[in-house]
Structure formats: C-alpha cells, structure tokens
Amino acid sequence: MGVQKYVGRLNELRRTCRRHSAFWVGLYGQLWVGAMESWTDLASALMQTKPNKLLYFQKGLRAMVLIQSAL
C-alpha cells in the first residue's frame, strides 16, 4: 500500500532539486493530468521556448504518464 510513518519531505544532504512526497502526487496528480490535457498546446509552446529545460520537461511528462497509468 505504500503507507509511510510520516508523510512529508525528507531532508536529504546535497540534494539540489526538491521533490514532492508520494502523498502530494496522489492528491494533486489527477488535477495535474487534467490540466495538462486541457492546456496541451500552450504547454508544448512553452517547452519549445526553453530548450535548456528539456530534461525537466521530459521528467514531468514521464511522471504524467505514470499517473495516468495508475488512474
């Protein structure tokens, strides 16, 4: 079930990128996928304007696919 003793972000040494807890993704993942489906054209245009952030966009799209597969 993925039950954790404490639902929240752990403090990790030397971590530069913050990440959300599994609880946060469970709460807001469905809303995020719905918004992305509604705003696909705008999101694609914004992704093309920032090619240096492509790795982060790809990670986000991969997360969206995983969330959709769970729904």
N, C-alpha and C positions, 0 to 999 in steps of 0.2 A: 504493500500500500504506500510505501514511501513516507511513513509517519516519522517525523523528526521530534526530538525532545524540545528543541527551541526553534521556532520558525523565525528566521531573520538572517541577515547577512553576517557571515563570519569575518573576523578581522584576519586578513592574510598579509604577511610581511612581503614587501617588494611587489605587490600587485599594483599595476598601473591602471588597468581597466576595471571599473566597478561592474558588478553583475547583480542581477536580481535573484532573489530566492525562488525556489520551486513554487512556493506558496503564492508569490506575486504573479508568476507566469500563469498559474492556474486560475487566479482571479481575473486577470486582465487579458489573457491570451486570446480568448474568443472575441472580445471587443476589438483588439488589435487586428485580428484577421478580417473581421467585418469592415473595419475602416480601410484596410489596405485594399480590399476588393472594391470598395466604393471610390477610392482615390487612386486607382492603378495608374492612370495616365499622368497625373501630377507627380506621383512618386517616381515613375520612370524618368520623367523630365528632370527632376531634382537629382536623381542618381547620375544622370549623364553630365550634369554641371559640375560634379565633384568626383572626377576620376581617381583622385588620390585617396578617397574614402571607400573605394570599391570593395576592399576586403571586409570592411564593417557592414556594408550593404549585403554582401553575399552571406555573411553570418546571420544577419537578420532575416533574410529570405529563407535560409535553411531552417531557422527556428520556426518561422511561419509554417513551413511545410510539415514540420514535426507536430506542431499544434493542430494543424488541420487533420493530420492522420489520426490523432487521438480523439477528435470530435466525431 
